[in-house]
C-alpha cells in the first residue's frame, strides 16, 4: 500500500512484477499446503483475472496491449 501511494511503480508492469514476487515468496517460505501458501495461490489467480480484465488493453503505461 505504501509503495502505491508513494508512486514507487513507474508503470503497470513494475507493479505486477512486485506482486508476483510477493506471491512467489509466500510459496517459497511457507510449507506447501499451509494456509499462507494456499492463500497466495488463490490471491495470485484472482490478481491475474483482474489484471486481464482491467489492465490488459487499458492504455496504462507498461500495460500489455489487448
PDB file with SEQRES, HELIX, SHEET and CRYST1 records, atoms N, CA, C and O in Angstrom:
SEQRES   1 A   66  UNK UNK UNK UNK UNK UNK UNK UNK UNK UNK UNK UNK UNK          
SEQRES   2 A   66  UNK UNK UNK UNK UNK UNK UNK UNK UNK UNK UNK UNK UNK          
SEQRES   3 A   66  UNK UNK UNK UNK UNK UNK UNK UNK UNK UNK UNK UNK UNK          
SEQRES   4 A   66  UNK UNK UNK UNK UNK UNK UNK UNK UNK UNK UNK UNK UNK          
SEQRES   5 A   66  UNK UNK UNK UNK UNK UNK UNK UNK UNK UNK UNK UNK UNK          
SEQRES   6 A   66  UNK                                                          
HELIX    1 AA1 UNK A    2  UNK A    5  1                                   4    
HELIX    2 AA2 UNK A   12  UNK A   28  1                                  17    
HELIX    3 AA3 UNK A   35  UNK A   50  1                                  16    
HELIX    4 AA4 UNK A   51  UNK A   55  3                                   5    
CRYST1    1.000    1.000    1.000  90.00  90.00  90.00 P 1           1          
ATOM      1  N   UNK A   1       0.825  -1.186   0.000  1.00  0.00           N  
ATOM      2  CA  UNK A   1       0.000   0.000   0.000  1.00  0.00           C  
ATOM      3  C   UNK A   1       0.871   1.253   0.000  1.00  0.00           C  
ATOM      4  O   UNK A   1       0.577   2.228  -0.691  1.00  0.00           O  
ATOM      5  N   UNK A   2       1.942   1.212   0.781  1.00  0.00           N  
ATOM      6  CA  UNK A   2       2.824   2.374   0.871  1.00  0.00           C  
ATOM      7  C   UNK A   2       3.479   2.673  -0.476  1.00  0.00           C  
ATOM      8  O   UNK A   2       3.626   3.837  -0.851  1.00  0.00           O  
ATOM      9  N   UNK A   3       3.868   1.638  -1.196  1.00  0.00           N  
ATOM     10  CA  UNK A   3       4.537   1.839  -2.484  1.00  0.00           C  
ATOM     11  C   UNK A   3       3.599   2.432  -3.524  1.00  0.00           C  
ATOM     12  O   UNK A   3       4.017   3.252  -4.341  1.00  0.00           O  
ATOM     13  N   UNK A   4       2.338   2.026  -3.500  1.00  0.00           N  
ATOM     14  CA  UNK A   4       1.378   2.572  -4.465  1.00  0.00           C  
ATOM     15  C   UNK A   4       1.180   4.061  -4.204  1.00  0.00           C  
ATOM     16  O   UNK A   4       1.184   4.867  -5.135  1.00  0.00           O  
ATOM     17  N   UNK A   5       1.008   4.419  -2.947  1.00  0.00           N  
ATOM     18  CA  UNK A   5       0.775   5.809  -2.579  1.00  0.00           C  
ATOM     19  C   UNK A   5       1.964   6.720  -2.810  1.00  0.00           C  
ATOM     20  O   UNK A   5       1.796   7.930  -2.962  1.00  0.00           O  
ATOM     21  N   UNK A   6       3.157   6.159  -2.837  1.00  0.00           N  
ATOM     22  CA  UNK A   6       4.354   6.985  -2.999  1.00  0.00           C  
ATOM     23  C   UNK A   6       4.885   6.982  -4.433  1.00  0.00           C  
ATOM     24  O   UNK A   6       6.003   7.432  -4.685  1.00  0.00           O  
ATOM     25  N   UNK A   7       4.091   6.478  -5.358  1.00  0.00           N  
ATOM     26  CA  UNK A   7       4.473   6.435  -6.778  1.00  0.00           C  
ATOM     27  C   UNK A   7       5.778   5.675  -7.021  1.00  0.00           C  
ATOM     28  O   UNK A   7       6.579   6.058  -7.874  1.00  0.00           O  
ATOM     29  N   UNK A   8       5.979   4.604  -6.272  1.00  0.00           N  
ATOM     30  CA  UNK A   8       7.167   3.766  -6.440  1.00  0.00           C  
ATOM     31  C   UNK A   8       7.168   3.093  -7.800  1.00  0.00           C  
ATOM     32  O   UNK A   8       8.217   2.942  -8.426  1.00  0.00           O  
ATOM     33  N   UNK A   9       6.003   2.694  -8.249  1.00  0.00           N  
ATOM     34  CA  UNK A   9       5.904   1.960  -9.510  1.00  0.00           C  
ATOM     35  C   UNK A   9       5.846   2.930 -10.677  1.00  0.00           C  
ATOM     36  O   UNK A   9       5.007   3.831 -10.714  1.00  0.00           O  
ATOM     37  N   UNK A  10       6.742   2.736 -11.623  1.00  0.00           N  
ATOM     38  CA  UNK A  10       6.793   3.618 -12.794  1.00  0.00           C  
ATOM     39  C   UNK A  10       5.774   3.229 -13.854  1.00  0.00           C  
ATOM     40  O   UNK A  10       5.406   4.042 -14.702  1.00  0.00           O  
ATOM     41  N   UNK A  11       5.316   1.973 -13.802  1.00  0.00           N  
ATOM     42  CA  UNK A  11       4.321   1.516 -14.770  1.00  0.00           C  
ATOM     43  C   UNK A  11       3.619   0.269 -14.234  1.00  0.00           C  
ATOM     44  O   UNK A  11       3.990  -0.264 -13.188  1.00  0.00           O  
ATOM     45  N   UNK A  12       2.618  -0.179 -14.953  1.00  0.00           N  
ATOM     46  CA  UNK A  12       1.808  -1.319 -14.519  1.00  0.00           C  
ATOM     47  C   UNK A  12       2.634  -2.598 -14.440  1.00  0.00           C  
ATOM     48  O   UNK A  12       2.401  -3.435 -13.567  1.00  0.00           O  
ATOM     49  N   UNK A  13       3.588  -2.754 -15.341  1.00  0.00           N  
ATOM     50  CA  UNK A  13       4.416  -3.962 -15.344  1.00  0.00           C  
ATOM     51  C   UNK A  13       5.254  -4.059 -14.069  1.00  0.00           C  
ATOM     52  O   UNK A  13       5.434  -5.155 -13.537  1.00  0.00           O  
ATOM     53  N   UNK A  14       5.765  -2.939 -13.573  1.00  0.00           N  
ATOM     54  CA  UNK A  14       6.553  -2.937 -12.336  1.00  0.00           C  
ATOM     55  C   UNK A  14       5.686  -3.348 -11.151  1.00  0.00           C  
ATOM     56  O   UNK A  14       6.137  -4.076 -10.267  1.00  0.00           O  
ATOM     57  N   UNK A  15       4.454  -2.884 -11.135  1.00  0.00           N  
ATOM     58  CA  UNK A  15       3.511  -3.265 -10.081  1.00  0.00           C  
ATOM     59  C   UNK A  15       3.251  -4.769 -10.123  1.00  0.00           C  
ATOM     60  O   UNK A  15       3.268  -5.439  -9.090  1.00  0.00           O  
ATOM     61  N   UNK A  16       3.012  -5.289 -11.314  1.00  0.00           N  
ATOM     62  CA  UNK A  16       2.741  -6.719 -11.459  1.00  0.00           C  
ATOM     63  C   UNK A  16       3.953  -7.542 -11.029  1.00  0.00           C  
ATOM     64  O   UNK A  16       3.802  -8.566 -10.363  1.00  0.00           O  
ATOM     65  N   UNK A  17       5.136  -7.104 -11.401  1.00  0.00           N  
ATOM     66  CA  UNK A  17       6.356  -7.815 -11.007  1.00  0.00           C  
ATOM     67  C   UNK A  17       6.490  -7.887  -9.488  1.00  0.00           C  
ATOM     68  O   UNK A  17       6.873  -8.924  -8.948  1.00  0.00           O  
ATOM     69  N   UNK A  18       6.177  -6.794  -8.801  1.00  0.00           N  
ATOM     70  CA  UNK A  18       6.293  -6.762  -7.343  1.00  0.00           C  
ATOM     71  C   UNK A  18       5.276  -7.698  -6.691  1.00  0.00           C  
ATOM     72  O   UNK A  18       5.599  -8.397  -5.731  1.00  0.00           O  
ATOM     73  N   UNK A  19       4.061  -7.712  -7.206  1.00  0.00           N  
ATOM     74  CA  UNK A  19       3.066  -8.624  -6.653  1.00  0.00           C  
ATOM     75  C   UNK A  19       3.436 -10.074  -6.923  1.00  0.00           C  
ATOM     76  O   UNK A  19       3.239 -10.937  -6.067  1.00  0.00           O  
ATOM     77  N   UNK A  20       3.963 -10.343  -8.092  1.00  0.00           N  
ATOM     78  CA  UNK A  20       4.396 -11.699  -8.420  1.00  0.00           C  
ATOM     79  C   UNK A  20       5.498 -12.156  -7.456  1.00  0.00           C  
ATOM     80  O   UNK A  20       5.514 -13.310  -7.028  1.00  0.00           O  
ATOM     81  N   UNK A  21       6.407 -11.255  -7.120  1.00  0.00           N  
ATOM     82  CA  UNK A  21       7.461 -11.563  -6.153  1.00  0.00           C  
ATOM     83  C   UNK A  21       6.859 -11.898  -4.789  1.00  0.00           C  
ATOM     84  O   UNK A  21       7.311 -12.828  -4.121  1.00  0.00           O  
ATOM     85  N   UNK A  22       5.846 -11.144  -4.379  1.00  0.00           N  
ATOM     86  CA  UNK A  22       5.187 -11.406  -3.106  1.00  0.00           C  
ATOM     87  C   UNK A  22       4.561 -12.801  -3.096  1.00  0.00           C  
ATOM     88  O   UNK A  22       4.708 -13.537  -2.120  1.00  0.00           O  
ATOM     89  N   UNK A  23       3.868 -13.168  -4.167  1.00  0.00           N  
ATOM     90  CA  UNK A  23       3.257 -14.495  -4.243  1.00  0.00           C  
ATOM     91  C   UNK A  23       4.329 -15.584  -4.249  1.00  0.00           C  
ATOM     92  O   UNK A  23       4.188 -16.603  -3.573  1.00  0.00           O  
ATOM     93  N   UNK A  24       5.390 -15.367  -5.009  1.00  0.00           N  
ATOM     94  CA  UNK A  24       6.485 -16.344  -5.060  1.00  0.00           C  
ATOM     95  C   UNK A  24       7.127 -16.519  -3.686  1.00  0.00           C  
ATOM     96  O   UNK A  24       7.411 -17.643  -3.273  1.00  0.00           O  
ATOM     97  N   UNK A  25       7.356 -15.417  -2.980  1.00  0.00           N  
ATOM     98  CA  UNK A  25       7.946 -15.502  -1.645  1.00  0.00           C  
ATOM     99  C   UNK A  25       7.041 -16.245  -0.669  1.00  0.00           C  
ATOM    100  O   UNK A  25       7.520 -17.015   0.162  1.00  0.00           O  
ATOM    101  N   UNK A  26       5.748 -16.018  -0.769  1.00  0.00           N  
ATOM    102  CA  UNK A  26       4.811 -16.718   0.115  1.00  0.00           C  
ATOM    103  C   UNK A  26       4.892 -18.221  -0.102  1.00  0.00           C  
ATOM    104  O   UNK A  26       4.798 -18.994   0.851  1.00  0.00           O  
ATOM    105  N   UNK A  27       5.066 -18.635  -1.345  1.00  0.00           N  
ATOM    106  CA  UNK A  27       5.185 -20.073  -1.632  1.00  0.00           C  
ATOM    107  C   UNK A  27       6.563 -20.612  -1.253  1.00  0.00           C  
ATOM    108  O   UNK A  27       6.684 -21.746  -0.789  1.00  0.00           O  
ATOM    109  N   UNK A  28       7.591 -19.805  -1.449  1.00  0.00           N  
ATOM    110  CA  UNK A  28       8.956 -20.251  -1.154  1.00  0.00           C  
ATOM    111  C   UNK A  28       9.178 -20.431   0.345  1.00  0.00           C  
ATOM    112  O   UNK A  28       9.803 -21.407   0.762  1.00  0.00           O  
ATOM    113  N   UNK A  29       8.679 -19.514   1.152  1.00  0.00           N  
ATOM    114  CA  UNK A  29       8.987 -19.501   2.580  1.00  0.00           C  
ATOM    115  C   UNK A  29       7.897 -20.096   3.461  1.00  0.00           C  
ATOM    116  O   UNK A  29       7.979 -20.017   4.687  1.00  0.00           O  
ATOM    117  N   UNK A  30       6.889 -20.685   2.853  1.00  0.00           N  
ATOM    118  CA  UNK A  30       5.838 -21.359   3.613  1.00  0.00           C  
ATOM    119  C   UNK A  30       5.628 -22.745   3.032  1.00  0.00           C  
ATOM    120  O   UNK A  30       5.786 -22.976   1.833  1.00  0.00           O  
ATOM    121  N   UNK A  31       5.273 -23.644   3.906  1.00  0.00           N  
ATOM    122  CA  UNK A  31       5.116 -25.039   3.510  1.00  0.00           C  
ATOM    123  C   UNK A  31       3.928 -25.196   2.562  1.00  0.00           C  
ATOM    124  O   UNK A  31       2.868 -24.604   2.763  1.00  0.00           O  
ATOM    125  N   UNK A  32       4.134 -26.009   1.522  1.00  0.00           N  
ATOM    126  CA  UNK A  32       3.047 -26.309   0.596  1.00  0.00           C  
ATOM    127  C   UNK A  32       1.887 -26.898   1.388  1.00  0.00           C  
ATOM    128  O   UNK A  32       2.075 -27.800   2.203  1.00  0.00           O  
ATOM    129  N   UNK A  33       0.702 -26.387   1.144  1.00  0.00           N  
ATOM    130  CA  UNK A  33      -0.482 -26.842   1.858  1.00  0.00           C  
ATOM    131  C   UNK A  33      -0.831 -25.985   3.060  1.00  0.00           C  
ATOM    132  O   UNK A  33      -1.929 -26.106   3.604  1.00  0.00           O  
ATOM    133  N   UNK A  34       0.095 -25.108   3.491  1.00  0.00           N  
ATOM    134  CA  UNK A  34      -0.209 -24.214   4.612  1.00  0.00           C  
ATOM    135  C   UNK A  34      -1.215 -23.162   4.150  1.00  0.00           C  
ATOM    136  O   UNK A  34      -1.391 -22.947   2.951  1.00  0.00           O  
ATOM    137  N   UNK A  35      -1.868 -22.515   5.102  1.00  0.00           N  
ATOM    138  CA  UNK A  35      -2.877 -21.529   4.727  1.00  0.00           C  
ATOM    139  C   UNK A  35      -2.240 -20.359   3.978  1.00  0.00           C  
ATOM    140  O   UNK A  35      -2.869 -19.788   3.087  1.00  0.00           O  
ATOM    141  N   UNK A  36      -1.008 -19.994   4.322  1.00  0.00           N  
ATOM    142  CA  UNK A  36      -0.342 -18.891   3.626  1.00  0.00           C  
ATOM    143  C   UNK A  36      -0.070 -19.278   2.169  1.00  0.00           C  
ATOM    144  O   UNK A  36      -0.314 -18.490   1.255  1.00  0.00           O  
ATOM    145  N   UNK A  37       0.428 -20.474   1.966  1.00  0.00           N  
ATOM    146  CA  UNK A  37       0.734 -20.975   0.622  1.00  0.00           C  
ATOM    147  C   UNK A  37      -0.544 -21.023  -0.213  1.00  0.00           C  
ATOM    148  O   UNK A  37      -0.571 -20.551  -1.350  1.00  0.00           O  
ATOM    149  N   UNK A  38      -1.589 -21.590   0.353  1.00  0.00           N  
ATOM    150  CA  UNK A  38      -2.865 -21.718  -0.364  1.00  0.00           C  
ATOM    151  C   UNK A  38      -3.459 -20.343  -0.669  1.00  0.00           C  
ATOM    152  O   UNK A  38      -3.943 -20.104  -1.775  1.00  0.00           O  
ATOM    153  N   UNK A  39      -3.419 -19.443   0.312  1.00  0.00           N  
ATOM    154  CA  UNK A  39      -3.948 -18.096   0.079  1.00  0.00           C  
ATOM    155  C   UNK A  39      -3.160 -17.367  -1.009  1.00  0.00           C  
ATOM    156  O   UNK A  39      -3.740 -16.633  -1.810  1.00  0.00           O  
ATOM    157  N   UNK A  40      -1.848 -17.567  -1.040  1.00  0.00           N  
ATOM    158  CA  UNK A  40      -1.033 -16.941  -2.087  1.00  0.00           C  
ATOM    159  C   UNK A  40      -1.456 -17.441  -3.461  1.00  0.00           C  
ATOM    160  O   UNK A  40      -1.551 -16.662  -4.410  1.00  0.00           O  
ATOM    161  N   UNK A  41      -1.709 -18.734  -3.564  1.00  0.00           N  
ATOM    162  CA  UNK A  41      -2.158 -19.299  -4.845  1.00  0.00           C  
ATOM    163  C   UNK A  41      -3.500 -18.695  -5.262  1.00  0.00           C  
ATOM    164  O   UNK A  41      -3.682 -18.315  -6.419  1.00  0.00           O  
ATOM    165  N   UNK A  42      -4.432 -18.610  -4.319  1.00  0.00           N  
ATOM    166  CA  UNK A  42      -5.761 -18.079  -4.629  1.00  0.00           C  
ATOM    167  C   UNK A  42      -5.705 -16.592  -4.971  1.00  0.00           C  
ATOM    168  O   UNK A  42      -6.368 -16.143  -5.906  1.00  0.00           O  
ATOM    169  N   UNK A  43      -4.913 -15.830  -4.215  1.00  0.00           N  
ATOM    170  CA  UNK A  43      -4.805 -14.400  -4.496  1.00  0.00           C  
ATOM    171  C   UNK A  43      -4.128 -14.148  -5.836  1.00  0.00           C  
ATOM    172  O   UNK A  43      -4.492 -13.213  -6.550  1.00  0.00           O  
ATOM    173  N   UNK A  44      -3.151 -14.970  -6.180  1.00  0.00           N  
ATOM    174  CA  UNK A  44      -2.485 -14.799  -7.472  1.00  0.00           C  
ATOM    175  C   UNK A  44      -3.459 -15.057  -8.617  1.00  0.00           C  
ATOM    176  O   UNK A  44      -3.453 -14.333  -9.612  1.00  0.00           O  
ATOM    177  N   UNK A  45      -4.290 -16.077  -8.483  1.00  0.00           N  
ATOM    178  CA  UNK A  45      -5.295 -16.353  -9.521  1.00  0.00           C  
ATOM    179  C   UNK A  45      -6.269 -15.185  -9.654  1.00  0.00           C  
ATOM    180  O   UNK A  45      -6.609 -14.774 -10.763  1.00  0.00           O  
ATOM    181  N   UNK A  46      -6.717 -14.653  -8.512  1.00  0.00           N  
ATOM    182  CA  UNK A  46      -7.641 -13.516  -8.536  1.00  0.00           C  
ATOM    183  C   UNK A  46      -6.966 -12.290  -9.153  1.00  0.00           C  
ATOM    184  O   UNK A  46      -7.577 -11.568  -9.941  1.00  0.00           O  
ATOM    185  N   UNK A  47      -5.716 -12.064  -8.794  1.00  0.00           N  
ATOM    186  CA  UNK A  47      -4.976 -10.929  -9.351  1.00  0.00           C  
ATOM    187  C   UNK A  47      -4.824 -11.064 -10.857  1.00  0.00           C  
ATOM    188  O   UNK A  47      -5.039 -10.098 -11.590  1.00  0.00           O  
ATOM    189  N   UNK A  48      -4.458 -12.246 -11.325  1.00  0.00           N  
ATOM    190  CA  UNK A  48      -4.279 -12.455 -12.769  1.00  0.00           C  
ATOM    191  C   UNK A  48      -5.589 -12.208 -13.519  1.00  0.00           C  
ATOM    192  O   UNK A  48      -5.584 -11.622 -14.602  1.00  0.00           O  
ATOM    193  N   UNK A  49      -6.705 -12.651 -12.948  1.00  0.00           N  
ATOM    194  CA  UNK A  49      -8.002 -12.405 -13.574  1.00  0.00           C  
ATOM    195  C   UNK A  49      -8.328 -10.924 -13.640  1.00  0.00           C  
ATOM    196  O   UNK A  49      -8.799 -10.429 -14.664  1.00  0.00           O  
ATOM    197  N   UNK A  50      -8.076 -10.217 -12.542  1.00  0.00           N  
ATOM    198  CA  UNK A  50      -8.327  -8.776 -12.513  1.00  0.00           C  
ATOM    199  C   UNK A  50      -7.387  -8.046 -13.474  1.00  0.00           C  
ATOM    200  O   UNK A  50      -7.790  -7.100 -14.150  1.00  0.00           O  
ATOM    201  N   UNK A  51      -6.150  -8.488 -13.526  1.00  0.00           N  
ATOM    202  CA  UNK A  51      -5.173  -7.891 -14.450  1.00  0.00           C  
ATOM    203  C   UNK A  51      -5.674  -8.013 -15.884  1.00  0.00           C  
ATOM    204  O   UNK A  51      -5.669  -7.041 -16.640  1.00  0.00           O  
ATOM    205  N   UNK A  52      -6.102  -9.206 -16.244  1.00  0.00           N  
ATOM    206  CA  UNK A  52      -6.583  -9.434 -17.611  1.00  0.00           C  
ATOM    207  C   UNK A  52      -7.823  -8.602 -17.922  1.00  0.00           C  
ATOM    208  O   UNK A  52      -7.973  -8.109 -19.040  1.00  0.00           O  
ATOM    209  N   UNK A  53      -8.712  -8.440 -16.943  1.00  0.00           N  
ATOM    210  CA  UNK A  53      -9.949  -7.689 -17.163  1.00  0.00           C  
ATOM    211  C   UNK A  53      -9.730  -6.183 -17.208  1.00  0.00           C  
ATOM    212  O   UNK A  53     -10.318  -5.490 -18.038  1.00  0.00           O  
ATOM    213  N   UNK A  54      -8.880  -5.674 -16.311  1.00  0.00           N  
ATOM    214  CA  UNK A  54      -8.811  -4.226 -16.127  1.00  0.00           C  
ATOM    215  C   UNK A  54      -7.540  -3.556 -16.645  1.00  0.00           C  
ATOM    216  O   UNK A  54      -7.554  -2.359 -16.932  1.00  0.00           O  
ATOM    217  N   UNK A  55      -6.460  -4.290 -16.767  1.00  0.00           N  
ATOM    218  CA  UNK A  55      -5.199  -3.655 -17.137  1.00  0.00           C  
ATOM    219  C   UNK A  55      -4.826  -3.917 -18.590  1.00  0.00           C  
ATOM    220  O   UNK A  55      -4.434  -2.995 -19.306  1.00  0.00           O  
ATOM    221  N   UNK A  56      -4.944  -5.164 -19.028  1.00  0.00           N  
ATOM    222  CA  UNK A  56      -4.592  -5.501 -20.410  1.00  0.00           C  
ATOM    223  C   UNK A  56      -5.461  -4.672 -21.360  1.00  0.00           C  
ATOM    224  O   UNK A  56      -6.689  -4.695 -21.280  1.00  0.00           O  
ATOM    225  N   UNK A  57      -4.811  -3.957 -22.241  1.00  0.00           N  
ATOM    226  CA  UNK A  57      -5.528  -3.134 -23.212  1.00  0.00           C  
ATOM    227  C   UNK A  57      -6.049  -1.817 -22.668  1.00  0.00           C  
ATOM    228  O   UNK A  57      -6.789  -1.113 -23.356  1.00  0.00           O  
ATOM    229  N   UNK A  58      -5.671  -1.472 -21.433  1.00  0.00           N  
ATOM    230  CA  UNK A  58      -6.191  -0.259 -20.802  1.00  0.00           C  
ATOM    231  C   UNK A  58      -5.484   1.012 -21.255  1.00  0.00           C  
ATOM    232  O   UNK A  58      -6.008   2.114 -21.091  1.00  0.00           O  
ATOM    233  N   UNK A  59      -4.298   0.854 -21.822  1.00  0.00           N  
ATOM    234  CA  UNK A  59      -3.522   2.022 -22.201  1.00  0.00           C  
ATOM    235  C   UNK A  59      -2.653   2.567 -21.084  1.00  0.00           C  
ATOM    236  O   UNK A  59      -1.949   3.559 -21.275  1.00  0.00           O  
ATOM    237  N   UNK A  60      -2.691   1.932 -19.916  1.00  0.00           N  
ATOM    238  CA  UNK A  60      -1.822   2.352 -18.818  1.00  0.00           C  
ATOM    239  C   UNK A  60      -0.362   2.140 -19.211  1.00  0.00           C  
ATOM    240  O   UNK A  60      -0.054   1.204 -19.949  1.00  0.00           O  
ATOM    241  N   UNK A  61       0.535   2.989 -18.732  1.00  0.00           N  
ATOM    242  CA  UNK A  61       1.954   2.777 -19.026  1.00  0.00           C  
ATOM    243  C   UNK A  61       2.402   1.396 -18.540  1.00  0.00           C  
ATOM    244  O   UNK A  61       2.170   1.030 -17.388  1.00  0.00           O  
ATOM    245  N   UNK A  62       3.034   0.650 -19.414  1.00  0.00           N  
ATOM    246  CA  UNK A  62       3.518  -0.680 -19.070  1.00  0.00           C  
ATOM    247  C   UNK A  62       2.489  -1.782 -19.163  1.00  0.00           C  
ATOM    248  O   UNK A  62       2.812  -2.946 -18.928  1.00  0.00           O  
ATOM    249  N   UNK A  63       1.253  -1.443 -19.503  1.00  0.00           N  
ATOM    250  CA  UNK A  63       0.202  -2.457 -19.640  1.00  0.00           C  
ATOM    251  C   UNK A  63       0.300  -3.105 -21.016  1.00  0.00           C  
ATOM    252  O   UNK A  63       0.535  -2.424 -22.014  1.00  0.00           O  
ATOM    253  N   UNK A  64       0.119  -4.425 -21.063  1.00  0.00           N  
ATOM    254  CA  UNK A  64       0.150  -5.085 -22.373  1.00  0.00           C  
ATOM    255  C   UNK A  64      -1.044  -4.676 -23.230  1.00  0.00           C  
ATOM    256  O   UNK A  64      -2.104  -4.324 -22.712  1.00  0.00           O  
ATOM    257  N   UNK A  65      -0.862  -4.726 -24.528  1.00  0.00           N  
ATOM    258  CA  UNK A  65      -1.963  -4.439 -25.452  1.00  0.00           C  
ATOM    259  C   UNK A  65      -2.975  -5.571 -25.402  1.00  0.00           C  
ATOM    260  O   UNK A  65      -2.621  -6.729 -25.181  1.00  0.00           O  
ATOM    261  N   UNK A  66      -4.216  -5.227 -25.607  1.00  0.00           N  
ATOM    262  CA  UNK A  66      -5.285  -6.220 -25.580  1.00  0.00           C  
ATOM    263  C   UNK A  66      -5.487  -6.799 -26.892  1.00  0.00           C  
ATOM    264  O   UNK A  66      -6.351  -7.659 -27.061  1.00  0.00           O  
TER     265      UNK A  66                                                      
END                                                                             
